[in-house]
């Protein structure tokens, strides 16, 4: 329980279980509860990521969340024992620092795809969960974990449902010559498609091919048919949908 001016606040779950005297303040029990709860919450998210073979998996999420929890708990200790400092200072530093870790997981592939955004966001959320549990706000930490798992497990399926019939595609296309790009654009427009963005891929500069990432509104809702139509063009070496 924290006292600020004349306001007393008890975490809802702690209050509901009647454990405010046991784990509300700094004690061996509150320390153990925060470590165990952080381990479980971050571990659940990490297991889901590991199951999908992501680089940041079980151990990474646990370590990030534990580090955040230790930082904010230490900050609470300094504030309560020494009676000085800002109780949220270390937490703010964690939020800033996790940005560098998250940025390291974001990569641009040779096909101009951006990978790792979800992982970076997940690590940031994991750190925030650790901060909430570390400061004794168990309710937010637990509910935050549940919502994070929902976002990771169920939202991709929902996203596929909404995008299944979308006419907007992003494709990787390899042309034999740079002059063939105009032919391809004209072909797409002739079929009733619309070009939103054309991005030249310099990673293939020495391959003898002219490679592009094209965001377009296709002429057919069946993406496989669109790709096959493009592959049938004599000046196209290879093409595929970017997921």
C-alpha positions, 0 to 999 in steps of 0.5 A: 500500500502506498501513501501519497498525501492523504490518499491510500491506494491498494491494488484491487487484486491484493485488496480482493484477496485480503493480502494488503498487509502481506504483499502490499508493502516491501517484505520477503513475501511481496518480493517473492510474489513479484518475482514469481508473478513477473516470471509467469506473466512474461513467460507465458508471452515468451512461450507463445513467441517461442512457439512461433520460432521468433528470435526473442522468445521465452528467456528474452521476455522473462529477462526483460520483464524481470529487469524492469520489475527489479528496476522499479522495485529498487526505485520504490525501496530507495524512495521509501527507505531513504525518503528521497528521489522520484519513485518513477525515475528508474521506470522511466529509464526502463521505458527509454532503454527498452526502445534501443533493445526493441529497435535492434529486433527490427530488420528490413529484409532483402525484399524490403519487408520490415520484420520484428515490429511485433517483437519490439512491441512485445518486448516493450509491453513485457517491460511495462508488465514488469514495471506494473508488477514491480511497483505492486500494481498486480492487477494491471500486470495480470490483465495486461498479460492476458490482453497481450496474449490475446493480441499475439494468439487471436488477433493474427487470425482476425487480421487474416479474416479482414484482409482475406478479401482485400484487393490491396497487395504487396508483391516482390517482382524481379524484372530482367531489365529496368526498362521493363518496369514501365511495361509492368506498370502499364500491364497492371493499369490495363488490367484495372489495377492501381499502383500505390507505391513502387520501391526499388530494391538495391539489394539485388543491384549486382544480380543482373535483375531489376527488383522492386517491391510494389504495393498495388490494388489488384484486379482480382481478389484471388492474389494467386491468380494475380501473381500467376498473371504477372509470372506469365509475362515474358519480362518477369523472372520471378514474383511473389506476394509479401506477407 
